[in-house]
Amino acid sequence: MGAAGLTRRHGQRTERLRSTLASVGLALAGRAGARLAAVLGTSVSRSTILRLVDELPEPDVTPPRVVGVDEYATRKGRHYGTVLVDVETRRPVDLLPDREASSLAAWLSRRPNVEVVCRDRAPFFADGATVGAPQAVQVADLWHNLSEAAERSVAQHCGCLRALIPTGPEPDPEPAQAENTAGSPWPRGHRFADRTRARHAAVHALLAAGHSQRLVERQLGMTYRTVKQLGDAATPEDLFTGQWQNRPSILDDYKPHIDDRWNEGCTNAWKLWEEIVPLGCKGSYQRVRVYLRQKRTSPRPVTARPPSPRAVAGWILRRPESLTESEQLQLKTARTHCPELDALTRHVRSFAIMLTERQGERLPDWLDAIRRDDLPSLHTLAAGIDCDRDAVIAGLTLPWSSCFVEGHVNRIKMLKRQMFGRAGFRLLRKRVLLA
């Protein structure tokens, strides 16, 4: 083989290697891509990987007819961009470095063949779509907004959820000290609780003796923030917050049954465990035994906690046939004791029928029904819908939605974190469009 042939083969191998490294960079970014390249037998720096990705040509994208628009965060709470997705092919077609209405309007104005714009109810997307694509039909999704409004409504009536806790006999009065101990999340003897109480007492004793906060820091070996936190707390119980407080238990759905049987006089942990296993409980006998021990030793009665507003909102938002028998019973009890929750459930399920059966023409009647009930969160939602009624009706009538865009937003989060902030918008856009 001549020199020209060797040069050609060398060039082909080099081009294949560059293509392979660029594909690795698209999948893993620079640092992880360089590590994988080393495993494959190629020593290359992360900067080279990123440069090869950056040199890739722009993808040839067919102008979309139905485009979905949503925001993504490059720095949550501070800086956002816009992702645009072809709803028909479910592939991203472009990324914008901000979420300004002018940027979206400029992008749409260069693509006059856009017929439908699927978006959420953010005003900047509405304004951008109106200016940039006046010929397009705007479709607004409402289910997420309704979910948030439903959870707020349930939280406003969380006192009604106490009806889901089985009532038992009134406890005998206890001394004040026992009341304070039982009222705290951690009782006496808990390591974290005892350490917090001791440090709180030491800080308050020194402050009461006239010592300055800086002197207390030096004497106790604490930081300024710790001393201030302990000093500002009137009682140690004010500091008992954290991820372990009110942590859900696998027994939560079955505690009402255990409490009822306890009140009937059945205090045998093994027997109660055998009763709840056929009901679907996956917890062990030890969990039941610990729960009953708390009921025996606590000065105040230990009962099941009421379900959280988010859990109850989830029951309301889900299909009734998908709820377990226990969830259906608890939701029925909540609706019986709270007319507002009953009205909320009826409105949410009526909206779900409109959404699934494409009955957008019923929206005005649904809004009138909402305003007749005492549900402030839904009233706020209704006021917002009035400002965007045509797009919401289109979302309840047409088969298009922006639900597919959410998956791409989650993928952008993954790609952004994978690059550890090393790359800027241009490289992120390239990875989103080509990966």
Secondary structure, DSSP 8 states (H G I E B T S, - for coil): --HHHHHHHHHHHHHHHHHHHHHHHHHHHHHHHHHHHHHTT----HHHHHHHHHTS--------SEEEEEEEEEETTTEEEEEEEETTTTEEEEEESS--HHHHHHHHHT-TT--EEEE-S-HHHHHHHHHH-TTSEEEE--HHHHHHHHHHHHHHTGGGGGGGS----------HHHHHHHHSSS-TT-HHHHHHHHHHHHHHHHHHTT--HHHHHHHHT--HHHHHHHHH-SSGGGG--STTTT---TTGGGHHHHHHHHHHT---HHHHHHHHTTTT----HHHHHHHHHHHHH-SS--------HHHHHHHHHS-GGGS-HHHHHHHHHHHHH-HHHHHHHHHHHHHHHHHHTT-GGGHHHHHHHHHTSS-HHHHHHHHHHHTTHHHHHHHHHSS--SHHHHHHHHHHHHHHHHTTT-S-HHHHHHHHHH-
